[in-house]
């Protein structure tokens, strides 16, 4: 299972539209993408998770790592388009308290 | 268990999605199992298998991980068995909730706490020659 990543720019944010699953197999691909974007000076990142139907704890670790990396460079990382199972998992792990998931998905689409 | 399936996989991350798909399909054979419980099982099994793959990091690639999924009248049981070096589950550090600022220092350590929340029963037997994690999700009685 691959993770699809489509990159767009919108209002000063980099939007990464993700599709597939984020786990031990695909997490490194997302981590690398975030690292490269921040290295390029893009430290405000939106992850559009509407095409993601599964995230496990390895995937959560990647999101936390991305959040820390962007914030340490004066930016931020937000998630939009969470499916119900993902919302439940964010709640279970407390990630919803530290990672913004309230943004409107539509607001970042053309 | 009246019905069941056994998978043996190489300890490689690319097999995780296959394990999840097989367990979800097996659990879905009983229409009494609610979708949310299948999602719970999907995640819990993924966490157990991920830990098993990590436990095999220093073993040869011939060593396999075994996943057994059994469907009974009132429960689904999934057992994930690895041949890694084992650990003491009682000594795992409790990382607490993420909404504590210091929790952001850690990017891992969610796996076993998540399994404990998602499964109705969990048993972890770990020794020098390997670890077996048994996850149980109850099936509600048919109305």
gemmi code that builds the backbone of each chain (N, CA, C; Angstrom):
import gemmi

chains = {
    "A": [
        ("UNK", (0.853, -1.191, 0.000), (0.000, 0.000, 0.000), (0.886, 1.237, 0.000)),
        ("UNK", (0.681, 2.078, -0.995), (1.458, 3.309, -1.062), (0.648, 4.453, -0.450)),
        ("UNK", (1.367, 5.493, -0.097), (0.712, 6.704, 0.351), (0.808, 7.722, -0.782)),
        ("UNK", (-0.343, 8.202, -1.241), (-0.333, 9.219, -2.275), (-0.164, 10.597, -1.647)),
        ("UNK", (0.740, 11.398, -2.184), (0.956, 12.752, -1.659), (0.939, 13.744, -2.823)),
        ("UNK", (-0.040, 14.635, -2.806), (-0.105, 15.693, -3.808), (0.135, 17.026, -3.101)),
        ("UNK", (1.070, 17.808, -3.613), (1.444, 19.049, -2.938), (0.868, 20.253, -3.681)),
        ("UNK", (0.290, 21.169, -2.895), (-0.253, 22.402, -3.459), (0.122, 23.572, -2.552)),
        ("UNK", (0.024, 24.766, -3.071), (0.246, 25.956, -2.253), (-1.045, 26.761, -2.204)),
        ("UNK", (-1.381, 27.245, -1.007), (-2.625, 27.989, -0.857), (-2.471, 29.005, 0.263)),
        ("UNK", (-2.563, 30.289, -0.069), (-2.559, 31.360, 0.926), (-1.377, 31.268, 1.897)),
        ("UNK", (-0.204, 30.973, 1.387), (0.981, 30.927, 2.234), (1.194, 29.600, 2.949)),
        ("UNK", (0.277, 28.657, 2.733), (0.420, 27.329, 3.331), (0.749, 26.317, 2.242)),
        ("UNK", (1.522, 25.303, 2.613), (1.694, 24.138, 1.750), (0.614, 23.135, 2.135)),
        ("UNK", (-0.164, 22.703, 1.163), (-1.202, 21.705, 1.428), (-0.739, 20.367, 0.862)),
        ("UNK", (-0.653, 19.377, 1.735), (-0.317, 18.023, 1.293), (-1.592, 17.199, 1.313)),
        ("UNK", (-2.095, 16.868, 0.133), (-3.290, 16.017, 0.042), (-2.827, 14.563, 0.061)),
        ("UNK", (-3.244, 13.865, 1.100), (-2.763, 12.494, 1.303), (-3.857, 11.497, 0.969)),
        ("UNK", (-3.465, 10.354, 0.425), (-4.429, 9.286, 0.183), (-3.779, 7.942, 0.454)),
        ("UNK", (-4.556, 7.065, 1.112), (-4.039, 5.741, 1.448), (-3.984, 5.539, 2.943)),
        ("UNK", (-2.925, 4.901, 3.412), (-2.785, 4.585, 4.828), (-1.443, 5.110, 5.332)),
        ("UNK", (-1.423, 5.543, 6.599), (-0.163, 6.013, 7.188), (0.213, 5.056, 8.310)),
        ("UNK", (1.218, 4.252, 8.053), (1.664, 3.271, 9.039), (3.181, 3.148, 8.973)),
        ("UNK", (3.699, 2.050, 9.502), (5.142, 1.837, 9.531), (5.741, 1.767, 8.118)),
        ("UNK", (4.920, 1.321, 7.161), (5.413, 1.185, 5.794), (5.456, 2.523, 5.067)),
        ("UNK", (4.475, 3.363, 5.302), (4.349, 4.600, 4.526), (4.741, 5.858, 5.308)),
        ("UNK", (4.808, 5.739, 6.627), (5.128, 6.906, 7.462), (6.431, 7.593, 7.077)),
        ("UNK", (7.496, 6.815, 6.805), (8.768, 7.469, 6.442), (8.648, 8.365, 5.213)),
        ("UNK", (7.780, 7.980, 4.265), (7.579, 8.791, 3.055), (6.991, 10.157, 3.414)),
        ("UNK", (6.014, 10.167, 4.329), (5.414, 11.434, 4.755), (6.410, 12.247, 5.570)),
        ("UNK", (7.155, 11.554, 6.445), (8.143, 12.269, 7.257), (9.147, 12.985, 6.360)),
        ("UNK", (9.643, 12.294, 5.358), (10.629, 12.868, 4.439), (10.066, 14.073, 3.702)),
        ("UNK", (8.800, 13.948, 3.286), (8.171, 15.062, 2.561), (8.105, 16.300, 3.443)),
        ("UNK", (7.686, 16.113, 4.710), (7.594, 17.253, 5.631), (8.979, 17.845, 5.887)),
        ("UNK", (9.956, 16.968, 6.107), (11.325, 17.440, 6.362), (11.815, 18.292, 5.186)),
        ("UNK", (11.593, 17.806, 3.978), (12.068, 18.540, 2.800), (11.364, 19.890, 2.637)),
        ("UNK", (10.046, 19.892, 2.928), (9.318, 21.159, 2.798), (9.849, 22.190, 3.792)),
        ("UNK", (10.072, 21.757, 5.028), (10.572, 22.691, 6.045), (11.981, 23.150, 5.687)),
        ("UNK", (12.792, 22.226, 5.167), (14.145, 22.603, 4.734), (14.084, 23.664, 3.634)),
        ("UNK", (13.054, 23.584, 2.825), (12.884, 24.557, 1.731), (12.250, 25.865, 2.208)),
        ("UNK", (11.991, 25.947, 3.517), (11.435, 27.183, 4.069), (9.920, 27.197, 4.172)),
        ("UNK", (9.281, 26.094, 3.798), (7.814, 26.008, 3.897), (7.452, 25.397, 5.261)),
        ("UNK", (7.273, 26.260, 6.264), (7.040, 25.719, 7.608), (5.587, 25.845, 8.057)),
        ("UNK", (4.689, 26.205, 7.139), (3.248, 26.204, 7.441), (2.608, 25.152, 6.547)),
        ("UNK", (2.239, 24.050, 7.166), (1.807, 22.874, 6.392), (0.417, 22.423, 6.829)),
        ("UNK", (-0.423, 22.207, 5.840), (-1.740, 21.613, 6.071), (-1.705, 20.175, 5.552)),
        ("UNK", (-2.131, 19.230, 6.366), (-2.292, 17.856, 5.885), (-3.773, 17.612, 5.648)),
        ("UNK", (-4.134, 17.373, 4.395), (-5.519, 17.041, 4.066), (-5.653, 15.512, 4.129)),
        ("UNK", (-6.324, 15.046, 5.180), (-6.412, 13.605, 5.437), (-7.711, 12.988, 4.927)),
        ("UNK", (-8.449, 13.747, 4.086), (-9.763, 13.227, 3.665), (-9.647, 11.955, 2.826)),
        ("UNK", (-8.474, 11.718, 2.231), (-8.283, 10.498, 1.448), (-7.557, 9.405, 2.217)),
        ("UNK", (-7.373, 9.627, 3.530), (-6.656, 8.654, 4.358), (-7.663, 7.878, 5.191)),
        ("UNK", (-7.677, 6.579, 5.052), (-8.675, 5.813, 5.811), (-8.054, 5.056, 6.972)),
        ("UNK", (-6.749, 5.227, 7.186), (-6.141, 4.528, 8.333), (-4.857, 5.234, 8.751)),
        ("UNK", (-4.734, 5.489, 10.050), (-3.486, 5.997, 10.637), (-3.237, 5.195, 11.900)),
        ("UNK", (-2.058, 4.631, 12.033), (-1.757, 3.928, 13.283), (-0.796, 4.771, 14.122)),
        ("UNK", (-0.273, 4.173, 15.198), (0.532, 4.976, 16.122), (1.838, 5.443, 15.469)),
        ("UNK", (2.340, 4.675, 14.517), (3.532, 5.136, 13.798), (3.193, 6.400, 13.009)),
        ("UNK", (2.007, 6.399, 12.403), (1.559, 7.587, 11.671), (1.380, 8.780, 12.596)),
        ("UNK", (0.830, 8.524, 13.784), (0.684, 9.611, 14.763), (2.046, 10.203, 15.114)),
        ("UNK", (3.034, 9.317, 15.254), (4.390, 9.784, 15.553), (4.917, 10.707, 14.470)),
        ("UNK", (4.596, 10.388, 13.224), (5.026, 11.242, 12.106), (4.346, 12.618, 12.199)),
        ("UNK", (3.055, 12.611, 12.557), (2.337, 13.887, 12.683), (2.927, 14.725, 13.815)),
        ("UNK", (3.219, 14.081, 14.945), (3.813, 14.817, 16.074), (5.189, 15.356, 15.680)),
        ("UNK", (5.975, 14.520, 14.994), (7.291, 14.968, 14.534), (7.173, 16.160, 13.596)),
        ("UNK", (6.179, 16.117, 12.707), (5.965, 17.230, 11.779), (5.536, 18.486, 12.500)),
        ("UNK", (4.680, 18.314, 13.510), (4.228, 19.459, 14.306), (5.416, 20.128, 15.007)),
        ("UNK", (6.262, 19.302, 15.625), (7.432, 19.848, 16.332), (8.387, 20.543, 15.367)),
        ("UNK", (8.585, 19.906, 14.217), (9.541, 20.457, 13.244), (9.060, 21.805, 12.700)),
        ("UNK", (7.776, 21.886, 12.340), (7.274, 23.144, 11.786), (7.273, 24.238, 12.853)),
        ("UNK", (6.834, 23.893, 14.070), (6.771, 24.914, 15.134), (8.158, 25.390, 15.536)),
        ("UNK", (9.134, 24.481, 15.511), (10.490, 24.894, 15.885), (11.083, 25.852, 14.848)),
        ("UNK", (10.467, 25.915, 13.674), (10.891, 26.858, 12.633), (9.913, 28.035, 12.514)),
        ("UNK", (9.098, 28.211, 13.553), (8.181, 29.343, 13.560), (6.911, 29.134, 12.770)),
        ("UNK", (6.658, 27.900, 12.340), (5.455, 27.623, 11.554), (4.444, 26.808, 12.329)),
        ("UNK", (3.669, 26.009, 11.596), (2.657, 25.170, 12.246), (2.276, 24.049, 11.295)),
        ("UNK", (1.655, 23.026, 11.870), (1.126, 21.929, 11.070), (-0.308, 21.690, 11.519)),
        ("UNK", (-1.214, 21.678, 10.549), (-2.623, 21.449, 10.861), (-3.143, 20.295, 10.022)),
        ("UNK", (-4.192, 19.645, 10.541), (-4.820, 18.539, 9.808), (-6.262, 18.903, 9.492)),
        ("UNK", (-6.693, 18.618, 8.277), (-8.094, 18.837, 7.902), (-8.625, 17.572, 7.236)),
        ("UNK", (-9.948, 17.489, 7.163), (-10.582, 16.388, 6.441), (-10.517, 15.052, 7.141)),
        ("UNK", (-10.499, 15.064, 8.486), (-10.424, 13.796, 9.214), (-11.720, 12.998, 9.078)),
        ("UNK", (-11.587, 11.718, 8.785), (-12.757, 10.831, 8.801), (-13.116, 10.527, 10.254)),
        ("UNK", (-14.290, 9.966, 10.472), (-14.735, 9.683, 11.846), (-13.766, 8.772, 12.606)),
        ("UNK", (-13.290, 7.662, 11.997), (-12.325, 6.827, 12.735), (-11.062, 7.591, 13.123)),
        ("UNK", (-10.608, 8.487, 12.251), (-9.407, 9.259, 12.582), (-9.686, 10.250, 13.701)),
        ("UNK", (-10.870, 10.879, 13.667), (-11.234, 11.792, 14.759), (-11.227, 11.047, 16.088)),
        ("UNK", (-11.759, 9.838, 16.067), (-11.817, 9.020, 17.285), (-10.409, 8.714, 17.788)),
        ("UNK", (-9.517, 8.396, 16.864), (-8.162, 8.058, 17.276), (-7.423, 9.281, 17.816)),
        ("UNK", (-7.621, 10.429, 17.184), (-7.006, 11.661, 17.679), (-7.491, 11.957, 19.101)),
        ("UNK", (-8.779, 11.666, 19.336), (-9.338, 11.908, 20.664), (-8.763, 10.929, 21.688)),
        ("UNK", (-8.679, 9.661, 21.287), (-8.158, 8.624, 22.185), (-6.754, 8.945, 22.664)),
        ("UNK", (-5.941, 9.463, 21.772), (-4.535, 9.695, 22.097), (-4.275, 11.112, 22.593)),
        ("UNK", (-5.312, 11.958, 22.604), (-5.128, 13.332, 23.063), (-4.503, 14.232, 22.009)),
        ("UNK", (-4.289, 13.682, 20.803), (-3.638, 14.479, 19.767), (-4.505, 15.663, 19.345)),
        ("UNK", (-5.816, 15.516, 19.504), (-6.712, 16.611, 19.109), (-6.482, 17.862, 19.951)),
        ("UNK", (-5.860, 17.693, 21.130), (-5.627, 18.841, 22.006), (-4.405, 19.660, 21.593)),
        ("UNK", (-3.504, 19.046, 20.843), (-2.277, 19.766, 20.480), (-2.170, 20.061, 18.994)),
        ("UNK", (-2.970, 19.353, 18.199), (-2.876, 19.497, 16.754), (-4.197, 20.043, 16.236)),
        ("UNK", (-4.134, 21.159, 15.559), (-5.370, 21.774, 15.067), (-6.003, 20.920, 13.983)),
        ("UNK", (-7.276, 20.571, 14.191), (-8.000, 19.774, 13.199), (-9.309, 20.461, 12.834)),
        ("UNK", (-9.431, 21.722, 13.239), (-10.713, 22.403, 13.088), (-10.849, 23.153, 11.770)),
        ("UNK", (-9.741, 23.322, 11.059), (-9.784, 24.105, 9.830), (-10.729, 23.510, 8.806)),
        ("UNK", (-11.307, 24.355, 8.016), (-12.226, 23.895, 6.986), (-11.436, 23.307, 5.830)),
        ("UNK", (-11.719, 22.084, 5.489), (-11.055, 21.440, 4.365), (-11.299, 22.222, 3.078)),
        ("UNK", (-12.530, 22.693, 2.929), (-12.876, 23.406, 1.696), (-12.071, 24.694, 1.561)),
        ("UNK", (-11.722, 25.283, 2.718), (-11.006, 26.536, 2.701), (-9.633, 26.448, 2.063)),
        ("UNK", (-9.135, 25.222, 1.934), (-7.802, 25.064, 1.382), (-7.827, 24.439, 0.003)),
        ("UNK", (-9.003, 24.388, -0.576), (-9.100, 23.844, -1.927), (-9.468, 24.948, -2.909)),
        ("UNK", (-9.012, 24.808, -4.094), (-9.372, 25.761, -5.127), (-10.802, 25.548, -5.583)),
    ],
    "B": [
        ("UNK", (-12.675, -21.633, 19.232), (-12.963, -20.879, 18.019), (-13.499, -21.809, 16.929)),
        ("UNK", (-14.616, -21.473, 16.398), (-15.225, -22.347, 15.393), (-14.688, -22.082, 13.987)),
        ("UNK", (-14.239, -20.868, 13.724), (-13.677, -20.543, 12.409), (-12.382, -19.785, 12.627)),
        ("UNK", (-11.460, -19.943, 11.720), (-10.216, -19.221, 11.937), (-9.322, -19.224, 10.726)),
        ("UNK", (-8.302, -18.371, 10.812), (-7.342, -18.273, 9.712), (-5.983, -17.969, 10.337)),
        ("UNK", (-4.930, -18.509, 9.724), (-3.575, -18.263, 10.213), (-2.734, -17.699, 9.082)),
        ("UNK", (-2.015, -16.639, 9.410), (-1.115, -15.994, 8.439), (0.305, -16.081, 8.972)),
        ("UNK", (1.236, -16.357, 8.105), (2.648, -16.236, 8.480), (3.275, -15.234, 7.526)),
        ("UNK", (3.848, -14.187, 8.084), (4.390, -13.130, 7.212), (5.862, -12.866, 7.524)),
        ("UNK", (6.616, -12.429, 6.525), (7.964, -11.925, 6.813), (7.843, -10.672, 7.692)),
        ("UNK", (8.853, -10.408, 8.486), (8.804, -9.250, 9.387), (9.119, -7.974, 8.612)),
        ("UNK", (8.218, -7.612, 7.714), (8.421, -6.426, 6.883), (7.173, -5.553, 6.908)),
        ("UNK", (7.401, -4.254, 6.994), (6.289, -3.314, 7.163), (5.296, -3.375, 6.003)),
        ("UNK", (5.772, -3.736, 4.818), (4.852, -3.742, 3.666), (3.775, -4.818, 3.772)),
        ("UNK", (3.903, -5.727, 4.755), (2.863, -6.748, 4.936), (1.764, -6.300, 5.892)),
        ("UNK", (1.938, -5.143, 6.524), (0.950, -4.683, 7.512), (-0.439, -4.532, 6.908)),
        ("UNK", (-0.514, -3.933, 5.731), (-1.838, -3.690, 5.153), (-2.520, -5.003, 4.801)),
        ("UNK", (-1.735, -6.014, 4.437), (-2.309, -7.334, 4.154), (-2.895, -7.935, 5.436)),
        ("UNK", (-2.148, -7.835, 6.527), (-2.636, -8.376, 7.803), (-3.949, -7.689, 8.197)),
        ("UNK", (-3.969, -6.372, 8.082), (-5.196, -5.633, 8.437), (-6.365, -6.080, 7.566)),
        ("UNK", (-6.108, -6.215, 6.269), (-7.191, -6.585, 5.341), (-7.741, -7.969, 5.669)),
        ("UNK", (-6.858, -8.907, 5.991), (-7.313, -10.271, 6.286), (-8.133, -10.291, 7.576)),
        ("UNK", (-7.640, -9.606, 8.601), (-8.356, -9.616, 9.881), (-9.707, -8.904, 9.749)),
        ("UNK", (-9.738, -7.799, 9.035), (-11.011, -7.089, 8.829), (-11.995, -7.976, 8.066)),
        ("UNK", (-11.505, -8.675, 7.052), (-12.386, -9.563, 6.280), (-12.916, -10.687, 7.150)),
        ("UNK", (-12.038, -11.272, 7.972), (-12.469, -12.378, 8.840), (-13.506, -11.890, 9.846)),
        ("UNK", (-13.244, -10.727, 10.459), (-14.191, -10.196, 11.456), (-15.529, -9.865, 10.811)),
        ("UNK", (-15.489, -9.454, 9.552), (-16.707, -9.080, 8.853), (-17.566, -10.263, 8.456)),
        ("UNK", (-17.052, -11.485, 8.639), (-17.852, -12.674, 8.313), (-19.072, -12.788, 9.219)),
        ("UNK", (-18.950, -12.244, 10.443), (-20.089, -12.288, 11.362), (-20.814, -10.939, 11.299)),
        ("UNK", (-22.039, -10.943, 10.781), (-22.749, -9.657, 10.630), (-23.068, -8.979, 11.951)),
        ("UNK", (-22.922, -9.707, 13.065), (-23.225, -9.100, 14.363), (-22.105, -8.164, 14.835)),
        ("UNK", (-20.940, -8.254, 14.196), (-19.819, -7.407, 14.626), (-20.017, -6.010, 14.044)),
        ("UNK", (-20.073, -5.021, 14.935), (-20.314, -3.644, 14.489), (-19.085, -3.081, 13.784)),
        ("UNK", (-19.342, -2.158, 12.849), (-18.249, -1.565, 12.080), (-17.195, -0.924, 12.989)),
        ("UNK", (-17.660, -0.252, 14.053), (-16.710, 0.411, 14.942), (-15.779, -0.588, 15.623)),
        ("UNK", (-16.324, -1.758, 15.964), (-15.476, -2.774, 16.608), (-14.478, -3.355, 15.611)),
        ("UNK", (-14.891, -3.443, 14.354), (-13.946, -3.917, 13.328), (-12.814, -2.906, 13.165)),
        ("UNK", (-13.171, -1.593, 13.221), (-12.133, -0.551, 13.153), (-11.192, -0.651, 14.350)),
        ("UNK", (-11.775, -0.905, 15.542), (-10.946, -1.059, 16.745), (-9.953, -2.207, 16.565)),
        ("UNK", (-10.473, -3.320, 16.059), (-9.636, -4.507, 15.880), (-8.560, -4.249, 14.817)),
        ("UNK", (-8.947, -3.568, 13.767), (-8.007, -3.240, 12.677), (-6.794, -2.489, 13.221)),
        ("UNK", (-7.072, -1.478, 14.048), (-5.988, -0.676, 14.601), (-5.174, -1.473, 15.627)),
        ("UNK", (-5.868, -2.196, 16.507), (-5.160, -2.951, 17.547), (-4.245, -4.008, 16.926)),
        ("UNK", (-4.740, -4.698, 15.903), (-3.922, -5.725, 15.243), (-2.737, -5.087, 14.533)),
        ("UNK", (-2.952, -3.928, 13.947), (-1.859, -3.230, 13.281), (-0.767, -2.856, 14.280)),
        ("UNK", (-1.199, -2.397, 15.466), (-0.219, -2.033, 16.499), (0.569, -3.259, 16.955)),
        ("UNK", (-0.136, -4.366, 17.186), (0.549, -5.587, 17.652), (1.521, -6.096, 16.586)),
        ("UNK", (1.113, -6.047, 15.328), (1.975, -6.549, 14.253), (3.163, -5.613, 14.031)),
        ("UNK", (2.922, -4.316, 14.158), (4.038, -3.358, 14.048), (5.088, -3.633, 15.117)),
        ("UNK", (4.624, -3.863, 16.355), (5.572, -4.174, 17.435), (6.332, -5.468, 17.139)),
        ("UNK", (5.619, -6.452, 16.577), (6.267, -7.728, 16.255), (7.341, -7.523, 15.187)),
        ("UNK", (7.043, -6.718, 14.184), (8.025, -6.449, 13.120), (9.259, -5.751, 13.718)),
        ("UNK", (9.003, -4.801, 14.610), (10.134, -4.108, 15.260), (10.963, -5.100, 16.083)),
        ("UNK", (10.278, -6.052, 16.728), (10.979, -7.024, 17.571), (11.893, -7.920, 16.745)),
        ("UNK", (11.606, -8.044, 15.452), (12.417, -8.885, 14.569), (13.555, -8.114, 13.916)),
        ("UNK", (13.769, -6.878, 14.341), (14.740, -6.017, 13.652), (16.122, -6.656, 13.546)),
        ("UNK", (16.503, -7.407, 14.574), (17.852, -7.978, 14.563), (17.868, -9.471, 14.233)),
        ("UNK", (16.733, -9.985, 13.733), (16.671, -11.407, 13.373), (16.820, -11.551, 11.867)),
        ("UNK", (17.126, -12.750, 11.442), (17.210, -13.015, 10.006), (15.842, -12.918, 9.364)),
        ("UNK", (15.849, -12.700, 8.077), (14.575, -12.490, 7.390), (13.749, -13.775, 7.275)),
        ("UNK", (14.361, -14.944, 7.585), (13.600, -16.196, 7.511), (12.626, -16.342, 8.673)),
        ("UNK", (12.884, -15.644, 9.759), (11.996, -15.746, 10.928), (10.662, -15.064, 10.619)),
        ("UNK", (9.596, -15.795, 10.850), (8.268, -15.295, 10.483), (7.477, -14.834, 11.703)),
        ("UNK", (6.514, -13.982, 11.423), (5.539, -13.561, 12.430), (4.230, -14.286, 12.113)),
        ("UNK", (3.601, -14.819, 13.152), (2.377, -15.587, 12.952), (1.180, -14.808, 13.495)),
        ("UNK", (0.155, -14.707, 12.683), (-1.083, -14.033, 13.104), (-2.220, -15.048, 12.977)),
        ("UNK", (-2.872, -15.324, 14.101), (-4.010, -16.253, 14.090), (-5.268, -15.460, 14.421)),
        ("UNK", (-6.269, -15.643, 13.617), (-7.528, -14.939, 13.842), (-8.631, -15.975, 13.976)),
        ("UNK", (-9.292, -15.991, 15.129), (-10.350, -16.959, 15.372), (-11.673, -16.258, 15.612)),
        ("UNK", (-12.717, -16.824, 15.026), (-14.050, -16.234, 15.149), (-14.930, -17.201, 15.930)),
        ("UNK", (-15.309, -16.832, 17.123), (-16.178, -17.678, 17.936), (-17.591, -17.132, 17.972)),
        ("UNK", (-18.429, -17.765, 18.800), (-19.817, -17.323, 18.876), (-19.936, -15.945, 19.521)),
        ("UNK", (-19.075, -15.672, 20.493), (-19.221, -14.430, 21.249), (-17.975, -13.554, 21.219)),
        ("UNK", (-16.982, -13.928, 20.427), (-15.730, -13.159, 20.443), (-14.888, -13.387, 19.194)),
        ("UNK", (-14.074, -12.401, 18.909), (-13.024, -12.554, 17.893), (-11.702, -12.517, 18.656)),
        ("UNK", (-10.879, -13.495, 18.411), (-9.573, -13.523, 19.044), (-8.500, -13.425, 17.977)),
        ("UNK", (-7.554, -12.526, 18.186), (-6.411, -12.431, 17.273), (-5.148, -12.562, 18.101)),
        ("UNK", (-4.264, -13.430, 17.637), (-3.008, -13.660, 18.336), (-1.868, -13.300, 17.397)),
        ("UNK", (-0.960, -12.474, 17.869), (0.212, -12.082, 17.072), (1.449, -12.588, 17.803)),
        ("UNK", (2.184, -13.463, 17.130), (3.325, -14.114, 17.783), (4.608, -13.791, 17.031)),
        ("UNK", (5.577, -13.260, 17.763), (6.877, -13.014, 17.139), (7.955, -13.838, 17.826)),
        ("UNK", (9.137, -13.808, 17.259), (10.266, -14.563, 17.807), (11.402, -13.618, 18.199)),
        ("UNK", (11.017, -12.409, 18.543), (11.992, -11.393, 18.948), (12.466, -11.608, 20.376)),
        ("UNK", (13.286, -10.694, 20.876), (13.931, -10.889, 22.181), (13.025, -10.679, 23.392)),
        ("UNK", (11.814, -10.243, 23.211), (10.894, -10.099, 24.335), (11.130, -8.853, 25.165)),
        ("UNK", (10.174, -8.554, 26.038), (10.259, -7.366, 26.884), (9.334, -7.571, 28.082)),
        ("UNK", (9.458, -6.710, 29.062), (8.573, -6.779, 30.221), (7.475, -5.725, 30.069)),
        ("UNK", (6.262, -6.160, 29.737), (5.200, -5.162, 29.489), (4.873, -4.324, 30.710)),
        ("UNK", (5.180, -4.831, 31.915), (4.889, -4.065, 33.131), (5.829, -2.873, 33.294)),
        ("UNK", (6.955, -2.933, 32.618), (7.944, -1.871, 32.800), (7.839, -0.774, 31.749)),
        ("UNK", (6.831, -0.912, 30.874), (6.676, 0.124, 29.851), (6.352, 1.457, 30.499)),
        ("UNK", (6.987, 2.468, 30.014), (6.768, 3.798, 30.576), (5.371, 4.291, 30.216)),
        ("UNK", (4.671, 4.750, 31.198), (3.362, 5.357, 30.939), (3.595, 6.786, 30.459)),
        ("UNK", (3.225, 7.063, 29.234), (3.529, 8.370, 28.662), (2.434, 9.401, 28.919)),
        ("UNK", (1.284, 8.907, 29.384), (0.220, 9.857, 29.685), (-0.415, 10.423, 28.437)),
        ("UNK", (-1.215, 11.454, 28.642), (-1.947, 12.025, 27.521), (-1.072, 13.000, 26.749)),
        ("UNK", (-1.366, 13.060, 25.466), (-0.602, 13.963, 24.614), (-0.807, 15.420, 24.959)),
        ("UNK", (-1.929, 15.750, 25.583), (-2.183, 17.167, 25.816), (-1.349, 17.748, 26.955)),
        ("UNK", (-0.500, 16.896, 27.550), (0.509, 17.447, 28.444), (1.678, 17.889, 27.560)),
        ("UNK", (2.145, 19.134, 27.729), (3.171, 19.661, 26.816), (4.392, 18.756, 26.696)),
        ("UNK", (4.808, 18.135, 27.819), (6.014, 17.305, 27.768), (5.814, 16.031, 26.947)),
        ("UNK", (4.520, 15.672, 26.711), (4.248, 14.456, 25.935), (4.727, 14.616, 24.481)),
        ("UNK", (4.806, 15.846, 24.033), (5.234, 16.100, 22.659), (6.704, 15.739, 22.421)),
        ("UNK", (7.428, 15.486, 23.510), (8.817, 15.061, 23.332), (8.896, 13.682, 22.698)),
        ("UNK", (7.824, 12.901, 22.863), (7.857, 11.515, 22.390), (7.006, 11.359, 21.136)),
        ("UNK", (7.567, 10.644, 20.158), (6.812, 10.385, 18.938), (6.348, 8.935, 18.878)),
        ("UNK", (6.637, 8.172, 19.915), (6.226, 6.775, 19.936), (5.622, 6.431, 21.278)),
        ("UNK", (5.375, 5.139, 21.489), (4.866, 4.678, 22.775), (3.364, 4.632, 22.875)),
        ("UNK", (2.663, 4.789, 21.750), (1.198, 4.734, 21.783), (0.655, 3.319, 21.607)),
        ("UNK", (1.460, 2.440, 21.045), (0.956, 1.158, 20.572), (0.231, 0.341, 21.625)),
        ("UNK", (0.918, 0.017, 22.707), (0.295, -0.831, 23.720), (-0.837, -0.101, 24.456)),
        ("UNK", (-0.681, 1.182, 24.829), (-1.838, 1.879, 25.420), (-3.065, 1.872, 24.506)),
        ("UNK", (-2.852, 2.034, 23.204), (-3.980, 2.000, 22.271), (-4.630, 0.621, 22.255)),
        ("UNK", (-3.806, -0.416, 22.214), (-4.358, -1.777, 22.208), (-5.208, -2.019, 23.453)),
        ("UNK", (-4.730, -1.513, 24.592), (-5.478, -1.714, 25.842), (-6.838, -1.029, 25.788)),
        ("UNK", (-6.911, 0.104, 25.114), (-8.184, 0.827, 25.010), (-9.118, 0.173, 23.982)),
        ("UNK", (-8.544, -0.300, 22.891), (-9.352, -0.760, 21.761), (-9.904, -2.167, 21.947)),
        ("UNK", (-9.137, -3.040, 22.597), (-9.569, -4.432, 22.732), (-10.365, -4.609, 24.022)),
        ("UNK", (-11.278, -5.584, 24.029), (-12.007, -5.890, 25.268), (-11.117, -6.671, 26.229)),
        ("UNK", (-10.225, -7.470, 25.680), (-9.241, -8.172, 26.506), (-7.911, -8.137, 25.770)),
        ("UNK", (-6.831, -8.033, 26.528), (-5.503, -8.132, 25.930), (-4.607, -8.903, 26.883)),
        ("UNK", (-3.846, -9.816, 26.328), (-2.878, -10.542, 27.138), (-1.545, -10.520, 26.398)),
        ("UNK", (-0.496, -10.156, 27.117), (0.836, -10.111, 26.521), (1.727, -11.087, 27.273)),
        ("UNK", (2.211, -12.079, 26.557), (3.148, -13.040, 27.141), (4.477, -12.871, 26.432)),
        ("UNK", (5.481, -12.444, 27.183), (6.764, -12.170, 26.560), (7.875, -12.910, 27.289)),
        ("UNK", (8.757, -13.509, 26.515), (9.903, -14.218, 27.076), (11.081, -14.011, 26.127)),
        ("UNK", (12.240, -14.587, 26.490), (13.446, -14.371, 25.678), (13.273, -14.854, 24.245)),
        ("UNK", (12.430, -15.878, 24.061), (12.304, -16.463, 22.719), (11.147, -15.881, 21.908)),
        ("UNK", (10.463, -14.883, 22.466), (9.409, -14.259, 21.666), (8.263, -13.722, 22.498)),
        ("UNK", (7.367, -13.040, 21.806), (6.224, -12.402, 22.459), (4.945, -12.815, 21.747)),
        ("UNK", (3.908, -13.098, 22.540), (2.594, -13.356, 21.975), (1.611, -12.344, 22.557)),
        ("UNK", (0.929, -11.643, 21.671), (-0.105, -10.694, 22.094), (-1.448, -11.257, 21.654)),
        ("UNK", (-2.347, -11.430, 22.606), (-3.681, -11.911, 22.276), (-4.689, -10.780, 22.488)),
        ("UNK", (-5.436, -10.498, 21.459), (-6.447, -9.435, 21.498), (-7.822, -10.070, 21.338)),
        ("UNK", (-8.767, -9.635, 22.169), (-10.124, -10.172, 22.090), (-11.118, -9.018, 21.952)),
        ("UNK", (-12.012, -9.162, 20.987), (-13.126, -8.227, 20.839), (-14.403, -9.024, 20.959)),
        ("UNK", (-15.308, -8.587, 21.821), (-16.552, -9.327, 22.034), (-17.543, -9.077, 20.895)),
        ("UNK", (-18.287, -10.117, 20.592), (-19.372, -9.995, 19.610), (-20.687, -9.935, 20.393)),
        ("UNK", (-21.482, -8.889, 20.177), (-22.744, -8.813, 20.927), (-23.682, -9.935, 20.502)),
        ("UNK", (-24.539, -10.384, 21.424), (-25.502, -11.432, 21.061), (-26.439, -10.955, 19.956)),
        ("UNK", (-26.758, -11.852, 19.038), (-27.695, -11.488, 17.962), (-29.069, -11.270, 18.545)),
        ("UNK", (-29.745, -10.219, 18.065), (-31.076, -9.933, 18.607), (-32.132, -10.732, 17.850)),
    ],
}
model = gemmi.Model(1)
for chain_id, residues in chains.items():
    chain = gemmi.Chain(chain_id)
    for i, (resn, *xyz) in enumerate(residues, 1):
        res = gemmi.Residue()
        res.name, res.seqid = resn, gemmi.SeqId(i, " ")
        for name, pos in zip(("N", "CA", "C"), xyz):
            atom = gemmi.Atom()
            atom.name, atom.element = name, gemmi.Element(name[0])
            atom.pos, atom.b_iso = gemmi.Position(*pos), 0.0
            res.add_atom(atom)
        chain.add_residue(res)
    model.add_chain(chain)
structure = gemmi.Structure()
structure.add_model(model)
structure.setup_entities()
